[in-house]
Amino acid sequence: MSLAAHARRLAQPLVLIALRVANTGAKFLLALYTARYLGLADLGIYGLIVGATTIVPAALGLGTTDWAVRRLVGMPRAEAIASIATRLALPITLHAVCQPLAWLINYLLGAPVPWPLLFTAGLILFLEHVATDTNDMLIARGRIMLANITFSMRAGLWPLVVIAWGALDPSARTLECLLLVWVGGISLAWITLGAHLFAEQRWRSLGLRMPWLASGVRASVPFYIKDISSAASLFLDRFVLSLFIGLEFTGVYTLFWSVANVLHNLTVYGVIQPKLPRMIELGQQPDKSAFRAFEHKMQIEVAVWIAFLAAGASVALIVLLPFLDRPLLRENLAVFWIVLAATALRAAADGYGYVLLALHRDTAIAIISIAGALASVMLNLALVPMLGLTGAALAFILTAGGMLAVRYTVAQTANSH
């Protein structure tokens, strides 16, 4: 390997980590800005929309993302472009059907969700869904840098614009302005992806492989169960909180979750996810010794990052509490420590989710996800009405710990064969 190639290989992980730090830091600052200048209730609404950006792709993706990702690795370029276009046609079609139904339901119920908020949130959910699917497939194709740059545009850039706009113009400190700038950030990412598609005339390979997609929908039932279950177990708590104790407390939980989620984002998407193509390659080999060595190295790296980031998140919140000037945050600080510990367990559990994907343990993925979702639902419904924020945090840590224990056990069993 040449010196230049070796330098590029070393530089890429550092750049990816830097991008993830910037993205996560921007979202962290946005949560602080929203709590301080818009209020905890608006932060609660923002948190519900963020939750929906995970739940909607899970519900409308039909589980085909993981199925497609595994097949795109190593596929010829022209065939891969046609396959990606076919896969993206699925969420576009389903949004075109489901969003008008949501509008009709809102109308029949007397418009409980204000129409401007409904339309703006719907546009965000659509653009984020298709962009999220595209991001996963770009990573499968080895276009990790492009995937992370466009992700930064729709995750890390626009929050800074919102904060700057609000600093210069106090009248812009509204939820409506926040959501409109969010739409702009996603649009910029799509302009960049469009330019990439036209470079080197990649657009000539566009096409639809409907039989391929149809076979994927049939084969993706375990992944669909996993996606729905994972999304429900992860974001159900904030919806239950908004139902039982109101939007302000949902805002408190959203802020604590946002601070702790710095740990998850940087660990899973900056350290673990870029290794997925390599894990898939090693997982396909009959001899699993190389896979086990790779997994062991990843375990050490992930543990170090979790410890480092947990310490950083703790210090950051303590320092920033006086600035936020929200008594509810200080009164419920103990909840943050539980949420932070739960997020560390969740990051480790998601790492083993990738391991199971690489080892083709599809049925196990589905069963574990169902069990996790059921546990989360039962724990939240039992604990939140009784303990409020503390109940949601306890449900989170119990679910995350259980998921880690089960995924680790199944992965070790699969690795030993």
C-alpha positions in Angstrom: 0.0 0.0 0.0 1.4 3.4 -1.0 1.9 6.1 1.6 -0.9 8.2 0.2 -3.3 5.3 0.2 -2.3 4.5 3.8 -2.9 8.1 4.8 -6.3 8.1 3.2 -7.2 4.9 5.1 -6.2 6.4 8.4 -7.9 9.8 7.7 -11.3 8.4 6.8 -12.3 7.2 10.3 -11.1 10.5 11.8 -13.2 12.5 9.3 -16.2 10.3 9.9 -15.9 10.8 13.7 -15.5 14.6 13.2 -18.6 14.7 11.1 -20.6 12.7 13.6 -19.3 14.9 16.4 -20.4 18.0 14.5 -23.8 16.6 13.7 -24.5 15.4 17.2 -23.1 18.6 18.7 -25.5 20.6 16.4 -28.5 18.5 17.5 -27.4 18.9 21.1 -27.2 22.7 20.8 -30.6 22.7 19.0 -32.2 20.9 22.0 -30.6 23.4 24.4 -31.7 26.3 22.2 -35.3 25.0 22.0 -35.5 24.3 25.7 -34.2 27.8 26.5 -35.9 30.0 23.9 -39.0 28.1 22.7 -39.9 26.2 25.8 -40.2 22.6 27.0 -43.6 22.1 25.3 -42.2 23.0 21.9 -39.2 20.8 22.6 -41.7 18.0 23.4 -43.4 18.5 20.0 -40.0 18.5 18.2 -39.1 15.3 20.1 -42.3 13.6 18.9 -41.5 14.5 15.3 -38.0 13.2 15.7 -39.5 10.0 17.0 -41.8 9.8 14.0 -38.8 10.1 11.6 -37.7 6.7 13.0 -41.1 5.1 13.3 -42.4 6.1 9.8 -39.4 4.5 7.9 -39.8 1.4 10.0 -43.6 1.2 9.2 -43.4 2.1 5.5 -40.0 0.4 4.7 -41.6 -3.1 5.0 -38.2 -4.3 6.3 -36.6 -4.2 2.9 -33.7 -1.9 3.8 -31.5 -4.5 5.6 -32.4 -7.0 2.9 -31.3 -4.6 0.1 -28.2 -3.5 2.0 -26.9 -7.1 2.3 -27.4 -7.6 -1.5 -25.9 -4.3 -2.6 -22.5 -5.2 -1.2 -20.4 -6.3 -4.2 -23.2 -5.8 -6.8 -22.1 -4.3 -10.2 -22.6 -0.6 -10.3 -25.2 -0.4 -13.0 -27.3 -3.1 -11.4 -26.8 -1.5 -8.0 -28.1 1.9 -9.2 -31.2 0.3 -10.7 -31.7 -1.6 -7.4 -31.4 1.5 -5.3 -33.9 3.4 -7.5 -36.3 0.5 -7.2 -36.0 0.3 -3.5 -36.6 4.1 -3.1 -39.7 3.8 -5.2 -41.3 1.9 -2.4 -41.4 4.7 0.3 -42.3 7.3 -2.3 -45.3 5.3 -3.3 -46.4 4.5 0.2 -46.1 8.1 1.4 -48.2 9.2 -1.6 -50.9 6.9 -0.3 -50.6 7.2 3.5 -50.1 11.0 3.9 -53.5 11.9 2.3 -55.1 9.4 4.5 -53.5 11.1 7.5 -54.9 14.5 6.3 -58.4 12.9 5.9 -58.3 11.5 9.4 -57.1 14.9 10.8 -60.0 16.6 9.0 -62.6 14.1 10.2 -61.4 14.5 13.8 -61.8 18.2 13.7 -58.1 19.1 12.9 -56.5 18.3 16.3 -53.2 18.8 14.6 -52.9 22.3 13.1 -52.7 22.1 9.3 -49.5 24.0 8.9 -47.8 21.8 11.4 -49.3 18.6 9.8 -48.1 19.6 6.3 -44.7 20.6 7.3 -44.1 17.6 9.5 -45.4 15.4 6.7 -42.9 16.8 4.3 -40.1 16.3 6.8 -41.2 12.7 7.4 -41.2 12.0 3.6 -37.9 13.6 2.8 -36.2 12.1 5.9 -37.5 8.6 5.1 -36.2 8.5 1.6 -32.9 10.1 2.6 -32.4 7.7 5.5 -32.9 4.7 3.1 -30.5 6.2 0.6 -27.9 6.8 3.3 -28.0 3.1 4.3 -27.6 1.9 0.7 -24.8 4.3 0.0 -22.9 2.8 2.9 -23.5 -0.7 1.6 -22.0 0.5 -1.7 -18.9 1.8 0.1 -19.8 5.4 -0.5 -19.3 6.1 3.2 -18.0 9.7 2.8 -20.8 10.8 0.5 -23.4 9.2 2.9 -22.0 11.0 5.9 -21.6 14.4 4.1 -25.3 14.4 3.0 -26.3 13.2 6.4 -24.5 16.2 7.9 -26.5 18.5 5.7 -29.8 17.1 7.0 -28.7 16.5 10.5 -25.9 18.9 11.5 -26.1 22.0 9.3 -29.7 23.2 9.6 -29.7 23.2 13.5 -26.9 25.8 13.3 -28.9 27.9 10.9 -31.9 27.8 13.2 -29.8 28.9 16.2 -28.1 31.6 14.2 -31.4 32.9 12.9 -32.9 32.9 16.3 -29.9 34.7 17.8 -30.2 37.5 15.2 -34.0 37.7 15.1 -35.9 36.9 18.3 -39.1 36.7 16.3 -37.7 33.6 14.6 -37.6 31.7 17.8 -40.6 29.6 16.9 -41.3 26.0 16.2 -42.6 26.9 12.7 -39.2 28.5 11.8 -37.3 25.5 13.2 -39.3 23.1 11.0 -39.0 25.2 7.8 -35.2 25.3 8.2 -35.2 21.5 8.7 -37.0 21.1 5.4 -34.3 23.3 3.8 -31.5 21.2 5.2 -33.0 18.0 3.8 -33.5 19.7 0.5 -29.8 20.7 0.3 -28.9 17.0 0.9 -31.1 15.9 -2.0 -29.6 18.5 -4.3 -26.2 17.1 -3.5 -27.4 13.5 -4.1 -28.9 14.6 -7.4 -25.6 16.1 -8.5 -23.8 12.8 -7.6 -26.4 10.9 -9.7 -25.7 13.0 -12.8 -21.9 12.8 -12.4 -20.3 10.2 -14.6 -23.8 9.8 -16.2 -24.9 7.4 -13.4 -28.5 8.4 -14.2 -28.3 6.2 -17.3 -28.4 3.2 -15.1 -31.7 4.1 -13.4 -34.5 1.6 -13.8 -37.0 -0.5 -11.9 -36.4 -4.1 -10.9 -39.8 -4.9 -9.6 -39.5 -8.7 -9.4 -36.3 -8.1 -7.4 -38.2 -5.8 -5.0 -41.1 -8.2 -4.8 -38.9 -11.0 -3.7 -37.3 -8.7 -1.2 -40.7 -7.8 0.4 -41.4 -11.5 0.9 -38.0 -12.2 2.3 -38.0 -9.2 4.6 -40.7 -10.1 7.1 -38.2 -10.8 9.9 -36.5 -7.4 9.2 -39.9 -5.7 9.1 -40.8 -7.1 12.5 -37.4 -6.0 13.8 -37.8 -2.4 12.4 -41.3 -1.9 13.8 -40.4 -3.4 17.1 -37.1 -1.4 17.5 -38.8 1.9 16.6 -41.7 1.3 19.0 -39.4 0.3 21.9 -37.1 3.3 21.3 -39.7 6.1 20.9 -42.8 4.8 22.6 -41.8 6.4 25.9 -42.1 10.0 24.7 -45.6 9.4 23.2 -46.7 7.7 26.5 -45.2 10.6 28.5 -47.1 13.1 26.3 -50.3 11.2 26.9 -50.0 10.8 30.7 -48.1 13.8 32.0 -48.0 16.4 29.2 -45.7 18.0 26.7 -43.5 19.9 29.2 -42.3 16.6 30.8 -42.0 15.1 27.3 -39.7 18.1 26.6 -37.6 17.3 29.7 -37.2 13.7 28.7 -36.4 14.7 25.1 -33.6 17.0 26.3 -32.1 14.3 28.5 -32.5 11.8 25.7 -30.8 14.2 23.2 -27.8 14.8 25.5 -27.4 11.0 26.1 -27.9 10.2 22.4 -24.6 11.9 21.6 -23.1 8.7 23.0 -25.2 6.5 20.8 -24.8 8.4 17.6 -21.1 8.7 17.8 -20.6 5.1 18.8 -23.0 3.3 16.5 -22.9 5.5 13.4 -19.3 6.8 13.7 -17.6 3.6 14.9 -19.8 0.5 14.3 -21.9 1.2 11.1 -18.9 2.0 8.8 -17.6 -1.5 9.6 -20.8 -3.2 8.4 -19.7 -4.0 4.8 -16.5 -5.7 6.2 -18.6 -7.6 8.8 -20.9 -8.8 6.1 -17.9 -10.0 4.0 -16.3 -11.8 7.0 -19.7 -13.2 8.0 -20.1 -15.0 4.7 -16.9 -17.0 5.1 -17.2 -20.6 6.4 -14.4 -20.1 8.8 -15.5 -17.6 11.5 -12.1 -17.0 13.1 -11.5 -13.8 11.2 -15.0 -12.6 12.1 -14.4 -13.3 15.8 -11.1 -11.4 15.8 -12.8 -8.5 14.1 -15.7 -8.6 16.6 -13.3 -8.7 19.5 -11.4 -5.6 18.2 -14.7 -3.8 17.8 -15.8 -4.6 21.3 -12.8 -2.9 22.8 -13.1 0.1 20.5 -16.8 0.5 21.4 -16.3 0.1 25.1 -13.6 2.9 25.1 -15.9 5.3 23.1 -18.9 4.6 25.4 -16.9 5.4 28.5 -15.3 8.5 27.1 -18.6 9.9 25.6 -20.6 9.1 28.8 -18.2 11.2 30.8 -18.4 14.0 28.3 -22.2 14.1 28.2 -22.4 14.1 32.0 -20.1 17.1 32.4 -21.8 19.0 29.5 -25.3 18.7 31.1 -24.1 19.8 34.5 -22.3 22.9 33.1 -25.3 23.9 30.9 -28.2 23.5 33.4 -27.8 27.1 34.8 -27.9 28.5 31.3 -31.2 26.7 30.4 -33.0 28.2 33.4 -35.6 25.5 33.5 -36.4 24.3 37.0 -38.0 21.1 35.8 -34.7 19.9 34.4 -32.8 20.3 37.7 -35.7 18.7 39.6 -35.5 15.6 37.5 -31.7 15.3 37.1 -31.7 11.8 38.5 -33.7 10.7 35.4 -30.8 11.8 33.2 -28.3 9.4 34.8 -30.7 6.5 34.2 -31.2 7.6 30.6 -27.5 7.9 30.0 -26.8 4.4 31.4 -29.6 3.0 29.2 -28.2 4.7 26.1 -24.8 3.1 26.7 -26.5 -0.3 26.9 -28.6 0.5 23.8 -25.4 1.4 21.8 -23.8 -1.9 22.7 -27.0 -3.8 21.9 -27.3 -2.1 18.5 -23.7 -3.1 17.8 -24.7 -6.7 18.3 -27.7 -6.1 16.1 -25.2 -5.4 13.2 -23.3 -8.6 14.1 -26.5 -10.7 13.8 -27.3 -9.0 10.5 -23.9 -9.9 9.2 -24.3 -13.5 10.4 -27.7 -13.8 8.7 -29.5 -14.5 11.9 -32.7 -13.0 10.5 -35.2 -15.0 12.6 -33.3 -14.3 15.8 -33.3 -10.6 14.9 -37.1 -10.6 14.5 -37.8 -12.6 17.7 -35.5 -10.5 19.8 -37.0 -7.3 18.5 -40.5 -8.4 19.2 -39.5 -9.4 22.7 -37.8 -6.0 23.2 -40.9 -4.1 21.9 -43.3 -6.0 24.1 -41.1 -5.4 27.1 -40.9 -1.7 26.3 -44.6 -1.4 25.8 -45.5 -3.2 29.0 -42.8 -1.5 31.1 -43.8 2.0 29.9 -47.5 1.5 30.4 -46.9 0.0 33.8 -44.3 2.5 35.1 -45.0 5.9 33.4 -48.5 6.4 34.9 -47.1 5.4 38.3 -43.6 7.0 38.3 -43.7 9.6 35.4 -40.3 10.5 34.0 -38.5 8.0 36.3 -40.8 5.2 35.0 -39.9 6.0 31.4 -36.2 6.0 32.2 -36.5 2.7 34.1 -38.4 1.1 31.2 -35.6 2.3 28.9 -32.7 0.8 30.9 -34.5 -2.5 31.5 -35.3 -2.9 27.9 -31.8 -1.9 26.6 -30.1 -4.2 29.1 -32.3 -7.1 28.2 -31.7 -6.5 24.4 -27.9 -6.4 24.9 -27.9 -9.6 27.0 -29.9 -11.6 24.5 -28.2 -10.3 21.3 -24.8 -10.9 22.8 -25.7 -14.5 23.7 -27.2 -15.3 20.3 -24.2 -13.7 18.5 -21.7 -15.8 20.6 -23.6 -18.9 19.8 -23.7 -18.1 16.1 -20.0 -17.3 16.1 -19.0 -20.6 17.7 -20.3 -22.6 14.7 
